[in-house]
């Protein structure tokens, strides 16, 4: 069982933006190191990297989701009934373009996209339970367990009716299992195994800023604005600009920190320690990695990571998986 160390919420949420000359020089060095670590996953066109889940979503050729229907409109707070969105009022999330009937629904979606996006990538939920991917009628839907389920409704089948007849208790686990078999993304993420302070990830720092060099080529971590926050699968991220928020929405799994946001070297050593947002590097795949401040006399963790990154990545991935599994086992035993 790993030991879990978390700084106080106040310390995690805000740090002073002032930096000494040494800190600025360090940020410059880290910036060049980080830029060298980024791969083609981040060397995309101007729109930025593509979220890996995009290829599994039910989209039109132009990337439009739900045939242009407003995903928030299905929920009680959005009106509780299917409604077409406007071409001029959109949000791109995980590579899919969603349209909205009004500004209020668009802002609700921006704040909690994983809550409002359709389950199973927008494929028919009933077909998903039969290990199949089938198109939908966007006006055939259910809200179950807080999720939007959409269904095929045609001349030969009303799968919403079939879903209700056979029951979600039987069908939902099957649908979840098939979705996870190719998308590899559980419906709910248990944030217990992730580094956060009352749900706030990265101590309130902007995750996209770790990939955006400034005018002199340095990557300098930036504190996010609480007014520009996105809750993604249970974790809340803040952003320094609307542009960074929108970049995150396009590919959240690319920008979320690796290893649950914990210091990977401490995970390998058997303890989960919340990092210092100013100490970072990247994985070979380009995801940000954060480190805790070293003890007096200890080696710099960023230098140690970059010196043996390939071997340490494998060890850290295994340590993080064990950390999550141990916490799940502990929780199940309560």
Secondary structure in CASP SS format (residue, H / E / C, confidence):
PFRMAT SS
TARGET T0000
AUTHOR 0000-0000-0000
METHOD secondary structure of the structure
MODEL  1
X C 1.00
X C 1.00
X E 1.00
X E 1.00
X E 1.00
X C 1.00
X C 1.00
X C 1.00
X H 1.00
X H 1.00
X H 1.00
X H 1.00
X H 1.00
X C 1.00
X C 1.00
X C 1.00
X C 1.00
X C 1.00
X C 1.00
X C 1.00
X H 1.00
X H 1.00
X H 1.00
X H 1.00
X H 1.00
X H 1.00
X H 1.00
X H 1.00
X H 1.00
X H 1.00
X H 1.00
X H 1.00
X H 1.00
X H 1.00
X H 1.00
X H 1.00
X H 1.00
X C 1.00
X C 1.00
X C 1.00
X C 1.00
X C 1.00
X C 1.00
X C 1.00
X C 1.00
X C 1.00
X C 1.00
X C 1.00
X C 1.00
X C 1.00
X C 1.00
X H 1.00
X H 1.00
X H 1.00
X H 1.00
X H 1.00
X C 1.00
X C 1.00
X E 1.00
X C 1.00
X C 1.00
X C 1.00
X C 1.00
X E 1.00
X E 1.00
X H 1.00
X H 1.00
X H 1.00
X E 1.00
X C 1.00
X C 1.00
X H 1.00
X H 1.00
X H 1.00
X C 1.00
X H 1.00
X H 1.00
X H 1.00
X C 1.00
X C 1.00
X C 1.00
X C 1.00
X C 1.00
X E 1.00
X C 1.00
X E 1.00
X E 1.00
X E 1.00
X E 1.00
X E 1.00
X E 1.00
X E 1.00
X E 1.00
X C 1.00
X C 1.00
X E 1.00
X E 1.00
X E 1.00
X E 1.00
X E 1.00
X C 1.00
X C 1.00
X H 1.00
X H 1.00
X H 1.00
X H 1.00
X H 1.00
X H 1.00
X H 1.00
X H 1.00
X H 1.00
X C 1.00
X H 1.00
X H 1.00
X H 1.00
X H 1.00
X C 1.00
X C 1.00
X H 1.00
X H 1.00
X H 1.00
X H 1.00
X C 1.00
X E 1.00
X H 1.00
X H 1.00
X H 1.00
X H 1.00
X C 1.00
X C 1.00
X C 1.00
X C 1.00
X C 1.00
X C 1.00
X C 1.00
X C 1.00
X E 1.00
X E 1.00
X E 1.00
X E 1.00
X E 1.00
X E 1.00
X E 1.00
X E 1.00
X C 1.00
X C 1.00
X E 1.00
X E 1.00
X E 1.00
X E 1.00
X E 1.00
X C 1.00
X E 1.00
X C 1.00
X C 1.00
X C 1.00
X C 1.00
X E 1.00
X H 1.00
X H 1.00
X H 1.00
X H 1.00
X H 1.00
X H 1.00
X H 1.00
X H 1.00
X C 1.00
X H 1.00
X H 1.00
X H 1.00
X H 1.00
X H 1.00
X H 1.00
X H 1.00
X H 1.00
X H 1.00
X H 1.00
X H 1.00
X H 1.00
X H 1.00
X H 1.00
X H 1.00
X H 1.00
X C 1.00
X C 1.00
X C 1.00
X C 1.00
X C 1.00
X C 1.00
X C 1.00
X H 1.00
X H 1.00
X H 1.00
X C 1.00
X C 1.00
X C 1.00
X E 1.00
X C 1.00
X C 1.00
X E 1.00
X H 1.00
X H 1.00
X H 1.00
X H 1.00
X E 1.00
X C 1.00
X C 1.00
X H 1.00
X H 1.00
X H 1.00
X H 1.00
X C 1.00
X C 1.00
X C 1.00
X C 1.00
X C 1.00
X C 1.00
X C 1.00
X C 1.00
X C 1.00
X C 1.00
X C 1.00
X E 1.00
X C 1.00
X E 1.00
X E 1.00
X E 1.00
X E 1.00
X E 1.00
X E 1.00
X E 1.00
X E 1.00
X C 1.00
X C 1.00
X E 1.00
X E 1.00
X E 1.00
X E 1.00
X E 1.00
X C 1.00
X C 1.00
X H 1.00
X H 1.00
X H 1.00
X H 1.00
X H 1.00
X H 1.00
X H 1.00
X H 1.00
X H 1.00
X C 1.00
X H 1.00
X H 1.00
X H 1.00
X H 1.00
X C 1.00
X C 1.00
X H 1.00
X H 1.00
X H 1.00
X H 1.00
X E 1.00
X C 1.00
X H 1.00
X H 1.00
X H 1.00
X H 1.00
X H 1.00
X C 1.00
X C 1.00
X E 1.00
X E 1.00
X E 1.00
X E 1.00
X C 1.00
X E 1.00
X E 1.00
X E 1.00
X E 1.00
X E 1.00
X E 1.00
X E 1.00
X C 1.00
X C 1.00
X C 1.00
X C 1.00
X C 1.00
X E 1.00
X E 1.00
X E 1.00
X E 1.00
X C 1.00
X C 1.00
X C 1.00
X C 1.00
X C 1.00
X C 1.00
X C 1.00
X C 1.00
X C 1.00
X H 1.00
X H 1.00
X H 1.00
X H 1.00
X H 1.00
X H 1.00
X H 1.00
X C 1.00
X H 1.00
X H 1.00
X H 1.00
X H 1.00
X H 1.00
X H 1.00
X H 1.00
X H 1.00
X H 1.00
X H 1.00
X H 1.00
X H 1.00
X H 1.00
X H 1.00
X H 1.00
X H 1.00
X H 1.00
X H 1.00
X H 1.00
X H 1.00
X H 1.00
X H 1.00
X H 1.00
X H 1.00
X C 1.00
X C 1.00
END
